[in-house]
Amino acid sequence: MWMTPKRSKMEVDDSRVFRTEWTQRYLVVEPPEGEGALCLVCRRLVVATRERDVRRHYEAEHDYYERYVAEGERAALVERLRQGDLPVVVPLTPEERAARAGLGLARLLALKGRGWGEGDFVYQCMEVMLRDVLPEHVSLLDGIDLSPEVTRQRVLNINKNLRSQLFDRAKDFKAYSLALDDQAFVAYENYLLVFVRGVGQDLEVQEELLTIINLTRHFSVGALMAAILEALQTAGLSLQRMVGLTTTHTLRMIGENSGLVSYMREKAVSPNCWNVIHYSGFLHLELLSSYDVDVNQIINTISEWIVLIKTRGVRRPEFQALLTESESEHGERVNGRCLNNWLRRGKTLKLIFSLRKEIEAFLVSIGATTVHFTDKQWLCDFGFLVDIMDHLRELSELLRVSKVFAAAAFDHICTFEVKLNLLQRHIEEKNLTHFAAFREVVDELKQHLKEDQKIFDPDRYQVVICRLQKEFERHFKDLRFIKKDLELFANPFNFKPEYAPISVRVELTKLQANTNLWNEYRVKDLGQFYAGLSAESYPIIKGVACKVASLFDSNEICEKAFSYLTRNQHTLSQPLTDEHLHALFRIATTEIEPHWDDLVRGRNESNP
C-alpha cells in the first residue's frame, strides 16, 4: 500500500476532505480546526484524512465496537461517545479466548497446507510442552477444540469473514480488473481462479481472490461466463466499472470465436462501459511459453530422468541440490503435472543442464538409455531451450514485482521484444554471446566433429524466436492500443499536450504549469502523486489514473496461489468440497486480516 501523501498547498483534494458518513462508520468527527479526523473513542487525531487511514485506525484500535451493527445502535453509540460516555469494553471470556486460539490455529493449518486431522496432533504437542514447562497451565487447553470437524468449519468461517470484508471494500472501487487463471489442477479436476484488482477513490490498490470455479462442472464457456457474472454480482461489481482482463493464453480463454474473453467483451459492451483491455501473457509466462520453444520434447525426456533420480538416485550427493529444489517446490511426493511445471522453469532447466554429465553417468549405471547424449540435434535443442527459458525467467521475475503499475510492466515487455530481435540477429550470424548453454554445447561438439561438419542450423532456432515474437505481439496487443494512456500516466509532465487526446489537453497543460505539483511528482512515487491529485481540478487525468492503476501490473497473486497449490498438492488432493478449496486459496492469498472479534462472538455465521 502507498504511503500517505502530503497535502498540496495549491490544490484541495476531495479524497482528503472529511466525509460525514465516517462518523457512524469509523466513530470519528471533524475537529474544530478542520484538519484531520478526531476519534471519539480515544480522542486521538488522525492527521492524514483519507478513508484508508481512518479505517486502519478504527480496525487496529477499536474493532470491538463492530458489535454495534444495527443502525439505531450505531447512532446511539455515536451520541454516547460525543458526551464522553465510553461503553465498557467487555473482555473475552475463557471460552472466547479458547475459540480465538482455535481460529488462529485453524488459519495457520490452512496457510501451511496441513490436513484437518493435524489439529489433534498440534493439540498433543502443546499439551506435552505445557506439561513439562508450565504444568499449572495445562488446563487452559481444555476449552480448545482442534478436532477435524471443528477445524474444517472454522476455516469456512474465516473465509466468509474475509469475503465479507472484500465485498465491503469492493463497493468503493472506482475501477477494477479481473485475472483468470485456468492452470489450477487439483487431483483430477481443473479449476479457474478468478482474481480481482480494484482501485478506490484514493487509488489504494486491492488484489484478492474473487472466486474459484470448477471447470469440470462448468465445461462450456456459457456456463463459465454465467458463474463469473454471478460472482461479480454477489460482490456488487458492475461490468460498467471493469477496465481490464488478463488471462492465460489457452484456447479456452482466448479462442477467436469461442474463447471466454470474446464472451466477456461482448457482455461488457454498452454506452457506459470502457473498452475492456485484454492481455494474456502475464500469467504463467515461463510455463506456457515453454510449449512454444520446446521443439524436441526436451521437457518430457528430462521429466523421465528426474523420476529415475527421485526413485533410484536419491542418495547420490551430486543430485542433492536438485532434489532439495524439487522438494521445496512440490514436496516429497512426485506428482506428474507439478513436476512437469517445475521443469519448465528457466532456473530448473539451468540447474539440470549443469548436471548433464552426472545424469549421463547415473543413467549408464542403472542401465537406462543415454541415446540423447549422442544426438547432436537434441543436445543443441537442449542448450537453446535452457537459454531461451532463462531469458523468459528474467522477464517473469520482473513481472512478479507488484504495485509498479501496468505502464512499468509494459515497458518490461517492450524491452524484452527488442531483446528477442537482437537474439534473432545473433542466431542468424551464429553469434552465441547471449546463449551461454548453447555455446557450451557447440564448443563440446566441435571437439568431436570434423571442422567442415555443420553443427547446427540457425534457421531452426530463428523460427522458434520468430514464433515467440508473434505470440508476444498477440498477447499484448491491447496494451499497445492504450500506449498513450500508459505514457501519460507514467510521465505526465514530459508528455507533449499536442499528442494527448483533445479532451485531456487543457488539464494536462494546467498540470504541467503547476510548480508545486511538479515538485511533488519528483519526490513521490506515482501512487502517492495521483492519490494527492485533486479530482475536482483534474477529473479526466484522475480518471485515467484510476483505470491504469486498476490494470494488473504483475502476476504476484496468481503465482502465490500456484505456489500454494504445487507445495500442498498432496493435501489438496484429499476429498475436499469446492467450498473448502475456495476457503484455502483465499486464506493463502489474501492481504486482509480476519475480524477475529466477529468470528469469536459469532457475528458472521454460527461458529464452533
N, C-alpha and C positions, 0 to 999 in steps of 0.2 A: 504494500500500500504506500501511497505517496505521502511525503511529509507535508505538514500544514504550511501552505504558502503565506507569506506576509501580505498585509493589506496594501493595495496600491494607493498612493497618495492622490492620484487624479481620477481613478475610476471607482465607482461604487458597484460592487458585485452582489447581485441579488441572492446568490447562493450563500453569501456570508451574512445576510441580514436575518435577524431573529424572526422566527415564524411562530405565530400564536398557538398552532396546534402542538408545538413541542411541550407546552405546559402540562397537558394531561398525559402525553405520551412519555416524556422523559423527566417530568417533575422539575422543570426549570422555568424561570421568568426572566424577562428583560430587566437588567439592573437600571437604577435611576440615571446613571451616567451614559447609558445606551451602548456600552461596549461589552461584548461577550454575552454569556448566559449565566445567571445566578441560580445555583442548585438550591431548591427549597429544603432538601434533606440535610446536607452537610454545610450549607451556606458558603460553599466554595464557588469561586468564579471560574467558569470555563472560558478561557480567554479567546481561543480561536473558534469563532462561532460558525462552524459548518456542521451539518447534521451528523456526519460521521463522528466528529469529535464529541458532540453532546451525547450521542448514542453510546460511544465507547465508555464515557464517564459513567453513564447510567448503568450499563451492563456490568462494568467492573466493580462499582461501588454499591449499587442499590438494587441489585437484581431481586432482592427479597420482595420488593413492592410490586412485582409482577403478579402476585397473588390477588391484587385488586384489579380484576379484569373487567367486571361489568361497568358500563358507562356511568351509572349512578354512583357506584362505589368509588370509581376513579375521581369523579368530580368532588365527592365528599372528602376524599383523601387530600386533594389539592387544597381545598378550603381549610382543612385542619393544619396542613403544613404551612399555609400562609399565616395562620395565627400562632405558629410556633409549637403546635401540639403534635409531637412526633409519636406515631404509633410504636408500641413496644415491639422490638424485633424478637420474635419467638425463636429461641434456639432449637436446633434439631434434637428430636428425642433419640434415645439409644437405638430404637427401631429404624428411625430415619437415617441415622448415621450408618447403620449396617446396610441399609438399602443403597446409600450413596457409595459405600465401598464396593458393594456388589456391582453397581453400574459401572464404576471405574474399571474394575477388573474385567467385566464383560467387554468393554470397549477395547481394553488392552489385548485381550484374546483375539478380538476381531482384527485389530491392526496388525498383529503378528501372524495372522492366518492360522490360528490354532483351532482345533475342533471344540465343539460344545462340551464334550466329555472331559476335557482337560481342566475345567474349572475345579472339579473334585481333587485333582492332583495338586493344583495350586493351593487349595484349602489344606491339604495334608502337609504340604511344605511349610505353610505359615504356622500350622499347629505344632510341628516339630521344632521350628525355630523359637516360637514363643515359649514352649515348654522348657527349653534349655536356657533361654536368655531372660525372658520375663515371665516366669511361671504364674505370677499373680494376675497376669492379663490374658491368660488363655481363654477365660470365659467370654472375652469380647468377641470371639469368633462364633459364638453360639447363634447369634442372630444373622450371620452372613450365609445366605443360601447360594451355593455355586453349582447346583445340580444342572444337568444339561437342559432340562425343560425351562428352568428359570433363566438361565444364561441366554438361551435362544430368544425368549420373549423380551429380555432386556435389550438385546441388540436391535430387535424390531422397534422397540420404544425409542431408543436413541435415534434410529433412522427417521422415525416420524417427527421427532423434535427438530432434527436438523432440516428436514424437508419443510417443516412449517416455517422455520426461520428464513429459508431460501425464498419461499413464496412471499413472505412479508417484504423482503428486500426487492423481489422481482417487480412488485407493484410500482416501485420508484425508478425502474430502468427507463432511461430516455431512448436507448437503443440497445440491441443485443444481437449476437450471432450464435450459430449452432455449429458444433463439431460432431460429425457422425463417424464412429469408428466400428467397422464390422469385422475386426480381426480378433475378437474375443471368443476363443473356443474353450468351453468348459466341458470336460468329458467328451460326449459325443454330440453336444449341442453348440450351436453358434449363436452369439448374442450381438446386438447392436447397442453400443454405449453412446448415449446422447448427452453431450456436454453443452452448457450454456455459458456465454461470456456476456455479462451485462455491464452497462455504464450508467451511473446515477447522475444527478444534477451537478455534483461537484467532481465529476469524472473519476470517481472511485470505481476501480475495476473489480468485478467479482466473477470468478470462474468456478463452476460447480457442476457436479453430475446432475442432470435433469431426470433421466430415467434410463432403464435398460429394457430392451425388447428382445424377446426370444424369436430369433429368425426361423427356427424350426416350426413354430406355430404361426408366424406371420410371414409366410413364404412369398406371397405376392406383393408387388410394390404398392398396390392399392391398400392392402391390409397394413403394411408398414407405414404408409402415409397417414392412415387413419389413427394409428397408435401414437405417432409423433404429434399430430394435431390435438389429440386428446390430452397428451402430456402438457402441451403449451397452454391449452385452455384451462387445465387444472391449476397451472402456475400463474394464470392471469396474464399471460403474454400473448398479445395480438400479433398477427402477421404484419400489421402496419409498422411495427417497430423493429422488425427483423432486417438487418443490414447485410450480414454475410453468412456463408455456408461453406465450411471446409470439411472435406471428406477424404477417404482413401480413394485410390484410383482403380477400384474394382468395377466390373461391368454392372453389378447391382446398383452402384452409386452413380456412375457417370455414363451408363449406356445411352447412346444418342437418342433413341426413341422410347426406351422402356426403363431408363435409369431413374432413381429416386430424385436426383437433382432436378431433372426436367419437370417432374410432377410438382416438386416444391415450388419451383419458379412460376409454373403455371398457376398454382394456387395463390401465390403471393401477388399476382398482378392485379392492381386496382389503382384508381387515380391517386389514392393517398399513400401508396407504397413506394418506398425507394426501390430502385433496381437491385435485386439481391446479387451480391458479389460472391462468386464461387471460385474456390481454388482447391486443388486436390493433391498437392504434393507434400504438405506439411506432415501428415500422419504416416508414421512407419516408413520414412523416406528410404532408409537402408534396406528394410525388409522387402518392400515391393519393387524397388528399383533393381534389386539383385536378380529378379526374374528376367529383366531385360538384358542384363550384361553377362549372365552365366551361359555362355554359348556352348559349353561342352558338358553340362550337367556335373560341374565340379562339386557342387554342394552335396549332391546325392552320394558321390563317392566318399567324400570326407565324412559324411554322416555315418557311413558303414565303418570307417576307421575308428571313429570316436566310440561307437558301440562296442567294438572289439577291445579298445583300450579300457573302457569302463568295466568290462567283464573279465578280461584276461590280462590286462597290464596295469591294474590299479596300484600295484606295489612298486612299480618301476619309478625310480627317483626322477628320471628325465621328464616324466609326464605329470609330476605333482602340481606344477603351476597351472597347467591346462585343466586338470581335474578340479583344482580349487576354484578356478574361474567358472567352470561349468556348474559346480555345486552352489556357488554364490548366486548364480543366475536362476537356476530352476531346481535346486535341491538335489538330494542323492539319487532319487528315482529317475530313471530315463524315460522321458515322455517324448515320443517321436516328433510331435509338432513343435514343442518347446525347444527341443534340441535343434531342429531344423532352423527355427527362427534365430536361435543364438548363433548358429554357424553363419548366418547371412550378415553378420555384423563385421565391419571392416577390422575392428580391433581383434576379434576372434580369428579371422582368416589370417591376419598378420602373424599372430602367435603360432598358428598351425603351420604356416609356411616356414617359420624359423625352425620348426621341429621336424621338417620333412625327412631329413636323413635318419633321425632317430625312429620315426614312424616306419620308414622303409626297413630298417634293421629289425624292428619289432614284428612286422608282418612276415618277414623271412623266417624269424624264429618260431612263429606259430603255424607256419605252412600256408599262410594266406597269399593271395595273388598280389604281385607287385608290378603287373604289366604296365600300369600308368607311369611308373618312374622311368620306363624306357621309351615312352611315347613322346616324341619331340613336340608334336602339336599340343598334346594335353598339358605338358609342362609349361609351354608358352601361354596357353589359355589360363592356367592356374596363376602364373605370375601377373598377367594382365588383370585378372579378376581381383587379386589382392590389392593391386594399386588403385584401380577404379573405386573399389569399395572403401578404401582408406580415404580417398578424396571425398566420397559421399559421407563418410563418417565425420569428417571435419565440418562439412556443411550441416549435418544433422545436429552436431553439438552446438553450433551457432544458433540453430533454430530452437534449441531447448531453453534458451535464456528468455525468461518471461518478463513482462512489464517493460518491453522496449518499443512496442507498437509495431503495426504491420509495415510502416514505412521503412524501419530499420531492417526488418526481416526481408522485405522485398529487395533491399539493397544487397543483402547477402545472396539472394537468388540470382540477381543480375551479375554480380561478381563471379559467381560460380559458372554462369553461362559463358562469360568471357574466358574463364579458365578452360572450359571444355573446348572452345575454339582453339586455344593455344595447344592443348593436348592433341587435338586432331592434326594440327600442323606438324607437331613434333613426331607423331606416329608416321605421317606421310614422309618425313625426312629421315625416318629411322633414328630419331634423336630420343633416347630414353632417359633424359635428365630427370623428368618428373615421374618415372616409372622404376622405382628402386628394385622391387621384386622381379619385375620383368627383365630388367637389365642384368640382375644376378643370374637368372635362368639362362639368358642369352650368352653371358660370359662363360658359364659352365658348359653349355653346348658347343661353344667354339673350340673348347679344348678336346672334344671328342669327334668333331666333324671336320671334313676337309674344307679348306679355305674357300673353294668355289661353290660349296654346297649352301643352298638357301636355307636360312634358319627359320624365319617367319615371314608371313605375308602381311604387309601393312594394310592392305585393303580389308582384310578380315576384321581388324580392330577399328579401322575408320568407320566401318558400317555400324559397329556397336556404339561408338561415340555419337555418330550422327543420329542413331535411334534414340539415344538418351537426350540429345538436344531437342529433338522433336517432341519427346514426352514432356520435357520441362516447359517448352513453349505452349503446349496444350494445357498443362496443368495450371499455369499461372497467367492465362490469357486475360482473365477479368481484372487482375491486379494491374496489368498494363493499361487496361481501359481507364482506370482511375488514377493513373500515374500522376497527373497534375494535382489531384486532391491530396495524394500522399506527399508530394513535394511541398505543396502549400502548407500542409500540417507540420512537416518536419522542419521547414525553414521559411517561416512567414516573412521575415524581414529582408531576405535576399531574393524572394520570389517577385519577378517583374509583374506589376499590375496589368500590363498590356497582354500578358499571356494567361491571365486568370479569367475565369468566366465573368461575363458582364455583370452579373448580379452581385459579385463579391468585390469588384474593383474599388468602389467607394470606401468600403470598410477596410480593405487592405491598405489603401493609401493613407487613411486615417491612422491605422495601426502603426504603419512604418514611420509616421511623423511624430509618434509619441515617444519622447526620450525616456520617460520613466518606465514604460513597458519594455523598451529596448534593454534598459539596464537589468530589469527583472529577467528577461529572456536569457541574458548572458550568464546569470548566476544560478538559475534554476534549471531543473530538467523539464522536459516537455509537459509531463503530467502536472507538475507544480504550476507551470506558467499558464496552461489553459484552465486549470482549476480556479485560478485567481482572475481570469479574464471576464469582464462584465458581459453578461448575456444581453443586457439592455443596449449597450453601445455596439456590440459586435455579434448580433444574433446569428448571422449566416456563418461566420467563421467558427463560432462556438458550436453550431450545428454540425459543420464539417468535422470539427474536433471530436464530437461525440460519436459520429459514425466511424471515423478512423480508429478511435480508441476501442470501439466495440468489436473490431475485427480480431480474430485470434492471431496473435503475433508469435506464438510458439506452440510446440507440441508437448509442453511440460505435463499438463494434467493427463493427457492421453498416455504418455509414457509412464506416469505414476501408476495408472490403472493397469497398464500392460505388464509393468514390472511386478505389481502385486499378484497378478494372475499367474505369471510364469514361476514366481517364487513359491506360490502356495497351490500349485496345480493339483497336488495330491489331495489336500484338504478340501479344495473347492469341488473336486470330483465326487466327493461323498454325496449321498442323497440330500439335496437342498431344494427348497422351493425357489421360484423366481423372486419372490418377495425377500427371502433371506439373502439371496445372492445380491439383490439390489442394495440391501442394507450394508452388506460387507463392502461392496465397491464404494458406496457413499462415505462410509466411515474412513476408508483407506485414502480417499482423495480430497476430502473436504478441508477447508481452512476455517470453517465455522466451529466455534466451541459450543457444545450442547448446553442448554439451560438446565443445569443439574437440579436446581431447586424445583423447577416444574416437574422434572422426572420423578424426584423423590416423593413429592407430595401429590403426584398423580393428576396433574392438570392437563396432560395431553390425552393419554389413554389409561386404562387400568394398568397399573404397574405392579409386578410382583415384588 
